[in-house]
Amino acid sequence: MPEGDLQSLVDELAERLRRSVAIDDPSIRLLAASRHFGDEDALRVSSVLNRAVDATVTDPIFALGIARWTAPGIVDVDGARPRLCAPIRCNGMLLGYLWLIDEDGVFTEPELTAAGEAAAAAGTLLYRRLLLHERSKARQEGILRELVSPDAAVRAQAIEDLRAEQLFGDDCADFTVLAVQGQTIAAPQQVAFEAAIEDGVRAVTDDVALMVANRSRAWILLIQRLPPSKALVGSVAERITARFRRLTDDSARPVFGLGGTVTKLDAVVTSYQQALLAARAALLLPSIGELARWGELGPYELLLKLPLDDLLGTSPVPALVALEQEDSHRVLIGTLTDFFDHGGNIQRTADSLRIHRATLYQRLKRIEQITGCDFDTGDDRLMLHLGLKLRAIASAYRDHFGG
Protein backbone atom coordinates (compact mmCIF):
# COMPACT_ATOMS: atom_id res chain seq x y z
CA MET A 1 0.00 0.00 0.00
CA PRO A 2 1.27 3.52 -0.75
CA GLU A 3 2.61 5.56 2.12
CA GLY A 4 1.74 8.94 0.59
CA ASP A 5 -1.83 10.08 1.15
CA LEU A 6 -5.38 8.82 1.37
CA GLN A 7 -6.22 9.59 -2.25
CA SER A 8 -3.24 7.61 -3.51
CA LEU A 9 -4.27 4.65 -1.40
CA VAL A 10 -7.84 4.76 -2.74
CA ASP A 11 -6.72 5.11 -6.36
CA GLU A 12 -4.24 2.23 -6.11
CA LEU A 13 -6.81 -0.14 -4.60
CA ALA A 14 -9.44 0.84 -7.17
CA GLU A 15 -7.12 0.19 -10.13
CA ARG A 16 -6.04 -3.15 -8.66
CA LEU A 17 -9.58 -4.41 -8.00
CA ARG A 18 -11.22 -2.57 -10.92
CA ARG A 19 -13.86 -1.35 -8.52
CA SER A 20 -14.69 2.16 -7.32
CA VAL A 21 -13.42 2.78 -3.79
CA ALA A 22 -14.42 5.43 -1.27
CA ILE A 23 -13.35 6.33 2.25
CA ASP A 24 -15.63 8.20 4.66
CA ASP A 25 -15.03 9.60 8.11
CA PRO A 26 -16.93 8.13 11.12
CA SER A 27 -19.93 10.35 10.31
CA ILE A 28 -20.00 9.02 6.71
CA ARG A 29 -18.69 12.21 5.18
CA LEU A 30 -16.53 11.61 2.13
CA LEU A 31 -12.75 11.89 2.58
CA ALA A 32 -11.50 10.32 -0.68
CA ALA A 33 -13.02 8.59 -3.71
CA SER A 34 -11.59 6.85 -6.78
CA ARG A 35 -12.85 7.03 -10.33
CA HIS A 36 -15.82 4.85 -11.15
CA PHE A 37 -15.78 1.56 -13.05
CA GLY A 38 -19.46 1.41 -13.98
CA ASP A 39 -20.35 0.08 -10.55
CA GLU A 40 -21.55 3.36 -9.08
CA ASP A 41 -25.14 3.90 -7.99
CA ALA A 42 -27.17 7.01 -7.12
CA LEU A 43 -25.98 6.93 -3.52
CA ARG A 44 -22.30 6.93 -4.52
CA VAL A 45 -22.82 9.74 -7.04
CA SER A 46 -24.64 11.83 -4.42
CA SER A 47 -21.88 11.19 -1.88
CA VAL A 48 -19.18 12.33 -4.29
CA LEU A 49 -21.08 15.44 -5.36
CA ASN A 50 -22.21 16.53 -1.90
CA ARG A 51 -19.29 15.11 0.15
CA ALA A 52 -21.89 13.66 2.53
CA VAL A 53 -24.98 11.42 2.66
CA ASP A 54 -28.40 12.39 3.95
CA ALA A 55 -29.35 11.30 7.49
CA THR A 56 -32.26 9.28 6.08
CA VAL A 57 -29.62 6.98 4.57
CA THR A 58 -26.95 7.08 7.27
CA ASP A 59 -29.30 6.41 10.19
CA PRO A 60 -30.28 2.90 8.96
CA ILE A 61 -26.63 2.17 8.22
CA PHE A 62 -25.54 3.14 11.73
CA ALA A 63 -28.44 1.07 13.08
CA LEU A 64 -26.62 -2.00 11.69
CA GLY A 65 -23.90 -1.36 14.28
CA ILE A 66 -21.07 -0.64 11.83
CA ALA A 67 -19.40 1.63 14.38
CA ARG A 68 -18.66 -1.52 16.43
CA TRP A 69 -17.42 -3.66 13.55
CA THR A 70 -13.80 -4.81 13.66
CA ALA A 71 -13.81 -6.65 10.32
CA PRO A 72 -15.34 -6.03 6.85
CA GLY A 73 -19.03 -6.78 6.41
CA ILE A 74 -21.83 -6.29 3.91
CA VAL A 75 -24.19 -3.32 4.14
CA ASP A 76 -27.45 -3.52 2.23
CA VAL A 77 -29.67 -0.41 2.22
CA ASP A 78 -32.86 0.35 0.32
CA GLY A 79 -32.38 2.04 -3.03
CA ALA A 80 -28.67 1.25 -3.32
CA ARG A 81 -26.43 -1.61 -4.31
CA PRO A 82 -24.89 -3.81 -1.59
CA ARG A 83 -21.61 -2.56 -0.22
CA LEU A 84 -18.58 -3.95 1.51
CA CYS A 85 -17.88 -1.83 4.57
CA ALA A 86 -14.38 -2.17 6.03
CA PRO A 87 -14.06 -0.25 9.31
CA ILE A 88 -10.90 1.88 9.49
CA ARG A 89 -9.28 1.65 12.91
CA CYS A 90 -5.97 2.40 14.55
CA ASN A 91 -5.07 1.82 18.19
CA GLY A 92 -8.66 0.72 18.76
CA MET A 93 -10.04 4.06 17.55
CA LEU A 94 -12.67 4.19 14.80
CA LEU A 95 -11.43 6.65 12.16
CA GLY A 96 -13.68 5.93 9.19
CA TYR A 97 -15.00 3.39 6.70
CA LEU A 98 -13.73 2.01 3.39
CA TRP A 99 -16.43 1.08 0.84
CA LEU A 100 -16.64 -1.18 -2.21
CA ILE A 101 -19.81 -1.70 -4.26
CA ASP A 102 -21.08 -4.91 -5.86
CA GLU A 103 -24.38 -5.48 -7.61
CA ASP A 104 -24.86 -8.84 -5.86
CA GLY A 105 -22.93 -8.09 -2.68
CA VAL A 106 -20.42 -10.88 -3.43
CA PHE A 107 -16.72 -10.32 -2.84
CA THR A 108 -13.85 -12.75 -3.30
CA GLU A 109 -11.43 -13.65 -0.56
CA PRO A 110 -8.59 -11.68 -2.24
CA GLU A 111 -10.87 -8.63 -2.43
CA LEU A 112 -11.75 -8.93 1.24
CA THR A 113 -8.08 -9.23 2.12
CA ALA A 114 -7.14 -6.25 -0.05
CA ALA A 115 -9.93 -4.14 1.48
CA GLY A 116 -8.81 -5.08 4.99
CA GLU A 117 -5.18 -4.21 4.23
CA ALA A 118 -6.21 -0.90 2.66
CA ALA A 119 -8.37 -0.10 5.69
CA ALA A 120 -5.41 -0.79 8.00
CA ALA A 121 -3.15 1.46 5.92
CA ALA A 122 -5.83 4.15 5.88
CA GLY A 123 -6.09 3.83 9.65
CA THR A 124 -2.40 4.64 10.03
CA LEU A 125 -2.70 7.65 7.73
CA LEU A 126 -5.82 8.97 9.45
CA TYR A 127 -4.35 8.43 12.91
CA ARG A 128 -1.29 10.46 11.97
CA ARG A 129 -3.57 13.12 10.51
CA LEU A 130 -5.63 13.09 13.70
CA LEU A 131 -2.55 13.59 15.86
CA LEU A 132 -1.41 16.52 13.73
CA HIS A 133 -4.90 17.98 13.78
CA GLU A 134 -5.19 17.66 17.55
CA ARG A 135 -1.79 19.28 18.07
CA SER A 136 -2.67 22.13 15.73
CA LYS A 137 -6.10 22.49 17.32
CA ALA A 138 -4.64 22.58 20.83
CA ARG A 139 -2.12 25.20 19.70
CA GLN A 140 -4.83 27.34 18.14
CA GLU A 141 -7.15 27.00 21.13
CA GLY A 142 -4.34 28.07 23.45
CA ILE A 143 -3.73 31.18 21.34
CA LEU A 144 -7.43 32.03 21.21
CA ARG A 145 -7.78 31.74 24.99
CA GLU A 146 -4.87 34.14 25.38
CA LEU A 147 -6.41 36.44 22.75
CA VAL A 148 -9.29 37.17 25.15
CA SER A 149 -7.20 37.29 28.31
CA PRO A 150 -7.78 40.24 30.68
CA ASP A 151 -4.01 40.82 30.53
CA ALA A 152 -3.13 43.19 27.66
CA ALA A 153 0.44 41.82 27.42
CA VAL A 154 -0.86 38.27 27.05
CA ARG A 155 -3.28 39.42 24.34
CA ALA A 156 -0.48 41.19 22.47
CA GLN A 157 1.62 38.02 22.42
CA ALA A 158 -1.40 36.01 21.27
CA ILE A 159 -1.86 38.37 18.32
CA GLU A 160 1.74 37.78 17.25
CA ASP A 161 1.32 34.02 17.66
CA LEU A 162 -1.93 33.97 15.70
CA ARG A 163 -0.43 35.89 12.80
CA ALA A 164 2.58 33.57 12.85
CA GLU A 165 0.21 30.64 12.26
CA GLN A 166 -0.67 32.24 8.89
CA LEU A 167 -4.23 30.94 9.03
CA PHE A 168 -5.70 33.91 7.19
CA GLY A 169 -4.61 36.60 4.76
CA ASP A 170 -4.31 40.34 5.23
CA ASP A 171 -7.63 40.82 3.41
CA CYS A 172 -9.46 39.14 6.31
CA ALA A 173 -9.97 42.10 8.60
CA ASP A 174 -13.37 41.47 10.20
CA PHE A 175 -13.43 39.48 13.43
CA THR A 176 -16.64 38.27 15.08
CA VAL A 177 -17.18 35.89 17.99
CA LEU A 178 -20.08 33.43 18.10
CA ALA A 179 -20.56 31.94 21.57
CA VAL A 180 -22.33 28.61 22.10
CA GLN A 181 -23.85 27.67 25.44
CA GLY A 182 -25.21 24.25 26.28
CA GLN A 183 -28.40 24.48 28.32
CA THR A 184 -27.86 21.31 30.36
CA ILE A 185 -24.99 19.11 29.25
CA ALA A 186 -24.06 16.02 31.23
CA ALA A 187 -20.55 14.57 31.13
CA PRO A 188 -21.38 11.91 28.47
CA GLN A 189 -22.70 14.67 26.18
CA GLN A 190 -19.57 16.80 26.29
CA VAL A 191 -17.87 14.89 23.47
CA ALA A 192 -21.02 15.29 21.38
CA PHE A 193 -21.03 19.01 22.15
CA GLU A 194 -17.46 19.44 20.89
CA ALA A 195 -18.18 17.34 17.80
CA ALA A 196 -21.19 19.54 17.06
CA ILE A 197 -19.05 22.69 17.33
CA GLU A 198 -16.54 21.23 14.88
CA ASP A 199 -19.37 20.45 12.48
CA GLY A 200 -20.55 24.05 12.72
CA VAL A 201 -17.06 25.32 11.92
CA ARG A 202 -17.16 23.29 8.68
CA ALA A 203 -20.07 25.46 7.51
CA VAL A 204 -17.58 28.31 7.08
CA THR A 205 -16.03 27.48 3.72
CA ASP A 206 -15.06 30.82 2.15
CA ASP A 207 -13.20 32.29 5.13
CA VAL A 208 -11.69 31.12 8.42
CA ALA A 209 -13.35 29.90 11.60
CA LEU A 210 -11.41 28.87 14.71
CA MET A 211 -12.97 27.29 17.78
CA VAL A 212 -12.52 26.85 21.52
CA ALA A 213 -14.64 24.27 23.34
CA ASN A 214 -14.81 23.66 27.07
CA ARG A 215 -17.43 21.28 28.48
CA SER A 216 -20.79 23.00 27.95
CA ARG A 217 -19.50 26.28 26.54
CA ALA A 218 -17.65 27.09 23.34
CA TRP A 219 -16.90 29.98 21.06
CA ILE A 220 -15.99 30.40 17.43
CA LEU A 221 -13.88 33.22 16.00
CA LEU A 222 -15.05 34.11 12.51
CA ILE A 223 -12.25 35.72 10.50
CA GLN A 224 -13.62 37.16 7.28
CA ARG A 225 -13.34 39.74 4.53
CA LEU A 226 -16.76 41.14 5.40
CA PRO A 227 -18.90 40.98 8.56
CA PRO A 228 -20.69 37.60 8.72
CA SER A 229 -24.08 37.51 7.06
CA LYS A 230 -27.19 36.42 8.94
CA ALA A 231 -27.38 33.44 6.58
CA LEU A 232 -23.86 32.28 7.50
CA VAL A 233 -24.39 32.67 11.25
CA GLY A 234 -27.74 30.91 10.97
CA SER A 235 -26.15 28.07 9.00
CA VAL A 236 -23.42 27.57 11.61
CA ALA A 237 -25.96 27.58 14.46
CA GLU A 238 -28.29 25.19 12.65
CA ARG A 239 -25.49 22.70 11.91
CA ILE A 240 -24.32 22.74 15.52
CA THR A 241 -27.84 22.24 16.83
CA ALA A 242 -28.68 19.48 14.34
CA ARG A 243 -25.46 17.54 14.97
CA PHE A 244 -25.75 17.84 18.74
CA ARG A 245 -29.36 16.65 18.72
CA ARG A 246 -28.48 13.70 16.47
CA LEU A 247 -25.71 12.67 18.85
CA THR A 248 -27.77 13.12 22.01
CA ASP A 249 -31.55 13.50 21.96
CA ASP A 250 -34.18 15.71 20.40
CA SER A 251 -34.73 17.77 23.57
CA ALA A 252 -31.15 19.03 23.81
CA ARG A 253 -30.66 22.44 22.20
CA PRO A 254 -27.68 24.79 22.60
CA VAL A 255 -28.15 28.56 22.46
CA PHE A 256 -25.98 31.13 20.71
CA GLY A 257 -24.72 34.66 21.23
CA LEU A 258 -23.19 36.77 18.47
CA GLY A 259 -20.82 39.57 19.43
CA GLY A 260 -20.23 42.69 17.42
CA THR A 261 -17.75 42.68 14.53
CA VAL A 262 -14.39 44.34 15.21
CA THR A 263 -11.66 45.23 12.74
CA LYS A 264 -8.58 44.70 14.92
CA LEU A 265 -7.34 41.56 16.61
CA ASP A 266 -6.73 43.42 19.86
CA ALA A 267 -10.48 44.18 19.98
CA VAL A 268 -11.57 40.52 19.66
CA VAL A 269 -11.85 40.44 23.45
CA THR A 270 -14.72 42.95 23.17
CA SER A 271 -16.63 40.80 20.67
CA TYR A 272 -15.94 37.79 22.89
CA GLN A 273 -17.39 39.46 25.98
CA GLN A 274 -20.43 40.63 24.03
CA ALA A 275 -21.00 37.15 22.58
CA LEU A 276 -20.89 35.52 26.03
CA LEU A 277 -23.40 38.01 27.42
CA ALA A 278 -25.66 37.54 24.39
CA ALA A 279 -25.53 33.76 24.82
CA ARG A 280 -26.39 34.21 28.49
CA ALA A 281 -29.41 36.29 27.46
CA ALA A 282 -30.54 33.53 25.08
CA LEU A 283 -30.08 30.95 27.84
CA LEU A 284 -31.95 32.88 30.52
CA LEU A 285 -34.66 34.59 28.45
CA PRO A 286 -36.33 32.20 25.98
CA SER A 287 -38.37 35.06 24.50
CA ILE A 288 -35.17 36.35 22.89
CA GLY A 289 -34.78 33.18 20.83
CA GLU A 290 -31.96 30.63 20.52
CA LEU A 291 -29.63 33.10 18.75
CA ALA A 292 -29.12 36.44 20.49
CA ARG A 293 -27.24 39.20 18.67
CA TRP A 294 -25.37 41.90 20.57
CA GLY A 295 -26.81 45.26 19.61
CA GLU A 296 -30.37 43.91 19.52
CA LEU A 297 -30.88 43.17 23.22
CA GLY A 298 -31.98 46.61 24.39
CA PRO A 299 -31.69 47.21 28.16
CA TYR A 300 -30.50 43.64 28.74
CA GLU A 301 -27.11 44.66 27.33
CA LEU A 302 -26.70 46.99 30.31
CA LEU A 303 -28.24 44.75 32.94
CA LEU A 304 -26.31 41.61 32.01
CA LYS A 305 -23.04 43.46 32.61
CA LEU A 306 -23.90 43.79 36.30
CA PRO A 307 -22.08 41.40 38.65
CA LEU A 308 -24.43 38.58 39.62
CA ASP A 309 -24.55 39.56 43.30
CA ASP A 310 -25.41 43.16 42.39
CA LEU A 311 -28.04 42.03 39.91
CA LEU A 312 -29.73 39.72 42.39
CA GLY A 313 -29.43 42.31 45.15
CA THR A 314 -31.01 45.15 43.20
CA SER A 315 -33.74 43.10 41.51
CA PRO A 316 -36.26 43.45 44.40
CA VAL A 317 -37.32 47.01 43.45
CA PRO A 318 -39.48 48.27 46.39
CA ALA A 319 -42.30 49.55 44.15
CA LEU A 320 -42.57 46.16 42.39
CA VAL A 321 -42.31 44.26 45.67
CA ALA A 322 -45.31 46.27 46.93
CA LEU A 323 -47.16 45.55 43.69
CA GLU A 324 -46.51 41.80 43.97
CA GLN A 325 -47.84 41.76 47.52
CA GLU A 326 -51.14 43.25 46.35
CA ASP A 327 -51.29 41.24 43.11
CA SER A 328 -51.77 37.61 44.11
CA HIS A 329 -53.00 36.62 40.64
CA ARG A 330 -50.20 38.56 38.86
CA VAL A 331 -52.72 40.46 36.77
CA LEU A 332 -51.22 43.87 37.49
CA ILE A 333 -47.62 42.69 36.96
CA GLY A 334 -48.63 41.18 33.63
CA THR A 335 -50.45 44.36 32.63
CA LEU A 336 -47.46 46.52 33.51
CA THR A 337 -45.08 44.26 31.56
CA ASP A 338 -47.34 44.33 28.51
CA PHE A 339 -47.73 48.10 28.82
CA PHE A 340 -43.98 48.66 28.62
CA ASP A 341 -43.49 45.99 25.93
CA HIS A 342 -45.83 48.03 23.75
CA GLY A 343 -44.05 51.31 24.44
CA GLY A 344 -46.83 52.62 26.67
CA ASN A 345 -49.35 52.60 23.81
CA ILE A 346 -52.80 52.22 25.35
CA GLN A 347 -54.61 50.78 22.34
CA ARG A 348 -51.97 48.19 21.44
CA THR A 349 -51.65 47.13 25.08
CA ALA A 350 -55.40 46.74 25.43
CA ASP A 351 -55.56 44.74 22.20
CA SER A 352 -52.72 42.50 23.37
CA LEU A 353 -54.40 41.86 26.72
CA ARG A 354 -57.84 41.57 25.05
CA ILE A 355 -59.41 44.05 27.45
CA HIS A 356 -61.25 47.35 27.02
CA ARG A 357 -59.24 50.57 27.16
CA ALA A 358 -61.23 51.63 30.22
CA THR A 359 -60.20 48.43 32.02
CA LEU A 360 -56.57 49.09 31.16
CA TYR A 361 -56.80 52.65 32.50
CA GLN A 362 -58.29 51.29 35.73
CA ARG A 363 -55.44 48.79 36.12
CA LEU A 364 -52.77 51.41 35.44
CA LYS A 365 -54.38 53.73 37.98
CA ARG A 366 -54.36 50.93 40.54
CA ILE A 367 -50.65 50.26 39.79
CA GLU A 368 -49.89 53.95 40.42
CA GLN A 369 -51.73 53.85 43.75
CA ILE A 370 -49.90 50.74 44.97
CA THR A 371 -46.39 51.68 43.78
CA GLY A 372 -46.60 55.40 44.45
CA CYS A 373 -45.35 55.99 40.89
CA ASP A 374 -46.69 58.38 38.26
CA PHE A 375 -46.75 57.22 34.63
CA ASP A 376 -46.48 60.83 33.54
CA THR A 377 -43.04 60.98 35.16
CA GLY A 378 -40.16 59.68 33.03
CA ASP A 379 -38.03 58.58 35.99
CA ASP A 380 -40.90 56.56 37.47
CA ARG A 381 -41.51 54.82 34.15
CA LEU A 382 -37.79 54.06 33.74
CA MET A 383 -37.51 52.71 37.28
CA LEU A 384 -40.50 50.38 36.83
CA HIS A 385 -39.40 49.22 33.38
CA LEU A 386 -35.83 48.44 34.44
CA GLY A 387 -37.18 46.85 37.61
CA LEU A 388 -39.24 44.43 35.54
CA LYS A 389 -36.20 43.55 33.41
CA LEU A 390 -34.05 43.01 36.51
CA ARG A 391 -36.80 40.86 37.98
CA ALA A 392 -36.97 38.71 34.84
CA ILE A 393 -33.20 38.15 34.72
CA ALA A 394 -32.92 37.41 38.44
CA SER A 395 -35.80 34.94 38.26
CA ALA A 396 -34.18 33.20 35.28
CA TYR A 397 -30.83 32.97 37.12
CA ARG A 398 -32.51 31.35 40.10
CA ASP A 399 -34.42 28.91 37.90
CA HIS A 400 -31.26 27.83 36.07
CA PHE A 401 -28.65 27.93 38.79
CA GLY A 402 -30.64 27.83 42.03
CA GLY A 403 -30.45 30.25 44.90
Number of C-alpha atoms within 10 A of each C-alpha: 14 15 11 9 14 19 16 16 23 24 20 16 21 21 15 10 15 15 21 23 27 25 27 21 18 16 15 20 19 21 17 20 24 20 15 17 13 9 14 19 15 10 16 24 12 13 18 17 11 12 16 19 18 13 13 8 14 15 11 14 16 15 9 12 9 19 17 10 15 14 15 20 16 18 18 15 13 8 10 16 19 18 21 23 25 26 30 32 22 18 8 9 10 19 22 24 27 27 22 24 24 17 12 9 15 13 14 8 9 10 17 18 12 16 25 20 16 22 28 19 21 29 24 18 18 21 19 13 13 13 11 12 12 12 12 13 15 13 14 20 16 13 22 24 15 21 27 21 15 10 10 13 11 15 23 15 13 23 17 13 17 17 13 9 12 9 13 16 13 8 10 16 17 18 26 28 28 28 31 31 23 21 17 12 18 11 10 9 19 19 17 19 29 21 17 22 26 21 19 23 22 13 18 19 9 8 16 18 22 18 22 22 19 11 16 19 22 19 23 24 20 23 26 21 17 14 17 18 9 9 9 13 18 14 16 22 26 15 19 27 23 17 18 26 18 15 15 16 10 11 6 17 19 25 25 32 29 27 27 20 22 18 16 11 22 15 16 24 22 17 23 26 20 26 27 25 26 31 29 21 28 24 26 21 18 12 9 15 13 20 23 26 22 23 13 11 14 9 12 19 16 10 17 17 12 11 10 13 9 10 18 18 12 14 20 16 17 13 18 20 15 15 21 17 10 13 15 10 9 13 12 19 18 12 19 20 17 18 22 16 13 14 10 15 12 16 15 16 23 20 11 13 15 10 12 13 16 11 11 21 13 11 17 18 14 14 24 16 12 18 17 13 17 15 16 8 9 9 12 16 16 13 14 21 18 16 20 20 16 23 19 14 21 21 17 17 19 12 11 12 7 8 9
